[in-house]
Amino acid sequence: MKTVKAKILKGVGKQRLGRGFSRDELRKAGTSLTEAVKLGVPVDSRRKTAHDENVEVARAFLVAKKASLKASQKTKKKPKS
């Protein structure tokens, strides 16, 4: 699966790739910090800002990741009686 990186806005409107998503961005995307780490989402604990673009990217990535995990999980077979 592809990795995802957060974008950081610099002074004059320039963007660069960051180390990961801030805690606020993950909260707004609808996941906890521990769940995000378990799913392999990069987290940058030093960042304090929350950009709307990153929230949308994180939300889309988490939905896709959860869907792929559900599809790959094996269903338990019921014992025959």
HELIX and SHEET records of a PDB file:
HELIX    1   1 ARG A   23  ALA A   29  1                                   7    
HELIX    2   2 LEU A   33  LEU A   39  1                                   7    
HELIX    3   3 ASP A   52  SER A   72  1                                  21    
SHEET    1   A 2 LYS A   7  LEU A   9  0                                        
SHEET    2   A 2 GLN A  15  LEU A  17 -1                                        
END                                                                             
